Amino acid sequence: MTKHNWPKAALAVLAVAMVALMGCTSTPAPAPALSIKAVDGSLKAVPGTNLTFLFKVKSAQKVLDMVSLTVSAQPALWSTALSCSTIELAPGASKGVMLKVSVPRDETSAERTVKVRASSTLRSFSATGTFKVLVRPDFGGPLDLARTGSLVKVDYTGYLAGSEIFDTSVKAVGSDQAFAKSPSFRAPTDGAYQPLAFTVGAGQMIKGFDAAVVGMGKGQSRTIRVMPADGYGKFGTQRVNLTETFPMHFTLPRLNFTFTYGEDAVANKVVVEPFWGWKVQVLSAGADTVSLMILPEVNSTLFPYGWETKVVEVNGSADGGVGRLTVRHYPGTGGNVTVRAMAAEIIELTAAHADLSYNLNTGNVLATQDLYFTIRVVSIS
């Protein structure tokens, strides 16, 4: 047999060609047209718990796509809801979605599965995401659970009713623009997302969050709703008599007049009372005091408390010529109102009065809203 001295480069090319002929070459599999990726696809909970899964839907297409979302499978008697049913995905883009799950109180211990299907409404592409809930009767005895004085570490994500995230300790959520953020969202100054550590019952957290952690065990998850009174709100109360009377003639310190009406006091000037909305005339303006007279219209309707208020009597000769103005409030059946740009709630309503509870902390946008938190306990000590 004749021996050939092949150049090394030629041998290398020949080797590659032989491997190709043998079918041993491989190319990367194409990315799926649609995919679903969970931030945490498995949660542990006790019966009677609400949970929230956060996940992303990603498109690998090079064109705009509309994707519909549905819960395609869930355990019997469980309640589920998605934060949206349709999303628009730009080429190669992702969007964050929330899956909200309610575990029945009588659920037995088991691993349960919920599936979400994402389907292109323009093309024949789809993807399915699987989310698991490990249901346990408990997470240990009383000494194993968080209680007043416990030092706990938790991972959490806080979001509003519209699913906009305002705070989180989870980097996969906070640093990813796929998840919609509220205007109040602030990333950690050092960029370091880490579990939140606090002492239960020490007043370090808002009341609703603090109370929710009590009784939770290591590894347990739950989603809670925190009303403004247990969140960032600060509240005061006021009683409004449903029938009120006022003197038609009265005086004010000149400085108070300027603060109240935003104008200088000049005789015969007519201004509008900012709270009640009725007209007030300046009768005389001295160096220190201003004499005023209310100019109401009988049967006129006002809205100082957000509900209907009527002027039912104007008696200019009453009380020795001082005059008397009588109004009647009609708060209806109660509920929420806005007074002086503050959110208020009627907490008691009788035939004679209405008691209001004000949220005084209107400077904080979170103070006037219901807040939702998904919480997972990392450690307890």
Secondary structure, 3 states (H helix, E strand, C coil): CCCCCCCHHHHHHHHHHHHHHCCCCCCCCCCCCEEEEECCCEEEECCCCEEEEEEEEEECCCCCEEEEEEEEECCCCCEEEECCCEEEECCCCEEEEEEEEECCCCCCCEEEEEEEEEEECCCCCEEEEEEEEEECCCCCCHHHCCCCCCEEEEEEEEECCCCCEEEECCHHHHCCCCCCECCCCCCCCCCCCCCEEEECCCCCCCHHHHHHHCCCCCCEEEEEEECHHHCCCCEEEEEEECEEEEECEEEEEHHHHHHHHCCCCCCCCEEECCCCCCEEEEEEECCCEEEEEEECCCCCEECCCCCEEEEEEEECCCCCCCCEEEEEEECCCCEEEEECCEEEEEEEECCCEEEEEEECCCCCHHHHCCEEEEEEEEEEC
